[in-house]
């Protein structure tokens, strides 16, 4: 059974936009064989299954499009679209148009990009030339007010200037890129440190209106020669101090005299004038019957 129904179409009349119903009339819906024959004749090949029919929104019921799968090598997902039309009182349809169109799953080439828009940041190599496009909004003639006080001062002083200078838009673009980039304040390396470029001895501020926010790093062990944001930072900041510590922690020395070892050295030599008060029985070691209280470590 053919698909029948209505869809809405917006038509502009003297009274303004009007919504008209586009009706899929049976005479158009039933013209499947006629539409298939037209596609086969144009494509000189067998046409695939019938995928559906819908009323043309702008035709107010006078036209409909039949879709067939295209069984063509190299055209996977493409469809034959056959437009059939019939006047209000007509009893048969006529074929108006046959085209091959990509379906929703068709393999198609990417959207065409003009040549001048294909170069991306990082594409420029040694020896490549990349002139700015005409009327590049990033550039303005140098003799106009540049909105950059440093450029204005120099141009006034010497009466010379570059032929073009960065416009306000160009400078804002650059500043945003640098801010968002790997040398901005939100980069991982900057978030991990407490010292920022603005207080670093290796920081060389830019001239002009970007001076307040950007400078060049002059530290060969860090972002040497790169533009860094004033709130960027790294572990090579000139004020970085590393606390000197012994490789192995040393505890406080403890003198523990709470225990004394008793060493037996053998029989004592005969004392020519033994004093029984001062010595114990012969051959007995002098005992130590008092033990000091443990001395707490200092
Ligand atoms: S050494 Fe580190 S903190 Fe100092 S300017 Fe360079 S990137 Fe910034």
Boltz pocket constraint, residues with backbone or C-beta under 6 A from the ligand:
constraints:
  - pocket:
      binder: B
      contacts: [[A, 195], [A, 196], [A, 197], [A, 200], [A, 201], [A, 202], [A, 203], [A, 216], [A, 217], [A, 218], [A, 219], [A, 222], [A, 223], [A, 228], [A, 232], [A, 233], [A, 234], [A, 235], [A, 236], [A, 237], [A, 238]]
      max_distance: 6.0
